[in-house]
Amino acid sequence: MKKQYFVRAEWDDEAKCWYVSDTNVPGLAADAETIPQLTQKLLSMVSDLLIENSRSKKPIKFQLETSQKTELLACA
């Protein structure tokens, strides 16, 4: 059975960017202002890291999960 790889990204409201908050891809750390920008980075980085670690040239699939929490403040 092939190992399934995942990347979880969360929004950092203070830094105003998406960042990798959890992953099982060894050595992966990335951030970007938008999900499309982060996805583009990850397409290259995940492949490079996994090929480097496994010495394999086979196509690699990974799942990207995103989460953004928003606090709503009510005025009295």
C-alpha positions as CSV (number, residue, x, y, z in Angstrom):
1,M,0.0,0.0,0.0
2,K,1.3,3.4,-1.0
3,K,1.9,5.9,1.9
4,Q,-0.5,8.8,1.8
5,Y,1.0,12.2,2.4
6,F,-0.9,15.2,3.7
7,V,-0.3,18.9,4.3
8,R,-2.4,20.9,6.7
9,A,-2.3,24.7,6.3
10,E,-3.7,27.3,8.6
11,W,-4.2,31.0,8.3
12,D,-2.0,33.2,10.6
13,D,-4.1,36.4,11.0
14,E,-1.2,38.3,12.6
15,A,1.3,37.5,9.8
16,K,-1.5,37.6,7.1
17,C,-0.3,34.3,5.5
18,W,-1.1,30.6,5.1
19,Y,1.5,28.3,6.7
20,V,2.0,24.6,6.9
21,S,0.8,23.7,10.4
22,D,1.0,19.9,10.2
23,T,2.4,17.4,7.6
24,N,4.0,14.0,7.4
25,V,6.3,15.2,4.6
26,P,9.8,15.2,6.2
27,G,11.4,18.7,6.3
28,L,8.5,20.6,4.8
29,A,8.0,24.2,5.9
30,A,6.3,26.8,3.8
31,D,4.1,29.8,3.8
32,A,2.3,32.1,1.3
33,E,-0.2,34.9,1.1
34,T,-2.8,32.9,-0.7
35,I,-3.9,29.3,-1.1
36,P,-3.0,29.2,-4.8
37,Q,0.5,30.6,-4.0
38,L,1.0,28.0,-1.3
39,T,-0.3,25.2,-3.5
40,Q,2.2,26.2,-6.2
41,K,5.1,26.1,-3.7
42,L,3.9,22.8,-2.3
43,L,3.7,21.1,-5.7
44,S,7.4,21.7,-6.1
45,M,8.6,21.3,-2.5
46,V,6.7,18.1,-1.7
47,S,7.9,16.3,-4.8
48,D,11.5,17.4,-4.2
49,L,11.5,16.4,-0.5
50,L,9.9,13.1,-1.1
51,I,12.1,12.2,-4.1
52,E,15.2,13.2,-2.1
53,N,14.1,11.1,0.9
54,S,12.9,8.0,-1.0
55,R,15.2,8.2,-4.1
56,S,12.1,7.5,-6.2
57,K,11.1,9.2,-9.4
58,K,7.5,8.0,-9.3
59,P,4.6,10.6,-9.2
60,I,3.6,11.5,-5.7
61,K,0.1,12.4,-4.5
62,F,-0.6,14.5,-1.4
63,Q,-3.7,16.0,0.2
64,L,-3.8,19.7,1.1
65,E,-6.3,20.6,3.9
66,T,-6.8,24.3,4.8
67,S,-8.4,25.9,7.8
68,Q,-9.2,29.5,8.7
69,K,-10.7,30.6,12.0
70,T,-12.4,33.9,12.2
71,E,-13.4,35.6,15.4
72,L,-16.5,37.8,15.3
73,L,-16.8,40.6,17.8
74,A,-20.1,42.0,18.7
75,C,-20.4,45.6,19.7
76,A,-22.7,46.4,22.7
